Amino acid sequence: MEMGEGPVRTGKPRGNLPPLELYVPEPRYRPGDTVDYSHLDIPEAGRQPRPDEACEARETWPLTTDLIRVLDDEGSAVGPWNPNLDPETLRRMLRTMALTRAFDDRMYRGQRQGKTSFYMKSTGEEAISVACAHALADDDMVFPSYRQQGILIARGYPLVDMINQIYSNRADRLKGRQLPIMYSARDYGFFTISGNLATQFPQAVGWSMASAIKGDTRIATSFIGEGSSAEGDFHAAMTFAAVYNAPVVLNIVNNQWAISSFSGFAGGERTTFAARAVGYGIAGLRVDGNDTLAVYAAMEWAANRARANLGPTLIEHFTYRAEGHSTSDDPAAYRSAQEREEWPLGDPISRLKAHLIALGEWSDDRHAEMDRELAEEVRAATKEAEKNGILGHGFHHPFHTMFEDVFEELPWHLQEQAEQAIRERQTKWPEWKE
């Protein structure tokens, strides 16, 4: 062998070495399978210790492989993570969660009726958005994923404006430039939802760093699904958050499925997603995402820590996506229908309802009446929004607006393109008026 030459690679086994094998993760259950969740370690509620908010990050690391729970099987709030919320706050959170679900149901039906092209529900995950919204300050900045509509609703954003955006009609504040459900509401501390997965994580870290540079008091928080945590943007965000001690709360919503890919493809078979906090040296928590009180307590803990200049926290919300990824998805094609029925952590709305009933602060009759009221509220908002147009029925923003809102003054070449486009449109559809 001459100088500089390497060994010859033949691709054949050498000696007694076994051939290499590639491991490809496979979900436990496929359509038609009987589901058994006995492999999940669901600890008893109230057994998890609550470290002081000013603790060293390493003191939280045992919690990254545990599961913070407050509500037990009898509907009682137990343990050190119990936030001891008053009944009125609990009822307000229950109502907001129920309103979010009623809104989702109505918009889903609207998509099936052809009123919009696309929708995504948050069924089974309402506690995460609503409880986090209540634990944060109203002016804290949220960098959401596409299943955090509950935060907008909790912050009082008008349902009519949400529906206008979904319909991309003439009253859409975003002028039809975003995919339905990709809201943006600066006045409500709600950053623009992006279809490019995980981009919001480094954006949230950067925003929080800017807040610290300015000496502001507002923190940032962001949400991604467990599938998106496999993106490079996740790790870039974690690095910057750790290095600069950014005042940010980073949330991974582990709902078990990224469209048709189960959590194992994002690393969920090896360890928990919360355990990634350990590698970056930051605080980490793993919480029962269907336990409204546990979610509230975890977010409150992490937000207080960030606001006190004690650094970032990574929270994994362990939950289940009860329905399809979107209206374009059919989960029956890749997972067992029994998964939703057998999910051991139950339904977040039912659990909070049971807690309020156990306190003597709620009843089945009051809950049924609330559901009727909320269904009517959503129906009325939908009818009002439909006056501004639905998909394919005209009533859109004027055609020329597609060239606006990028440059302060429209450059000459775009002005020419705009004029040409408008002429061609008027020639082809002379009956359409601007």
Summary of the structure (lengths in Angstrom):
residues: 434
radius of gyration: 24.4
end to end distance: 77.6
largest distance: 87.5
contacts: 1385
relative contact order: 0.16
helix: 42%
strand: 9%
